[in-house]
Amino acid sequence: MNEEITISGNRIYIVFESVSFYSAEQRVDRVCALPVSYVTKLTKK
């Protein structure tokens, strides 16, 4: 499984792939995009 996290502007992008990525017929990575402000709110408790 390959995972990457990057920040671009005011967004955090998380890219990950399925465990069976290499044996799948159609290889699809998944991307989640979150506002940086959403993540920083979680740590301000």
WOCORNOR-V147784 format. One record per helix or strand of 3 or more residues. SS is the DSSP state (hx for helix, st for strand). FROM is the first residue (numbers start at 0). LEN is the number of residues. Records with the same first field share a line. If there is no record, write none. Layout:
SS=FROM-LEN + FROM-LEN
This chain:
st=2-6 + 10-7 + 28-7
hx=20-3 + 35-8
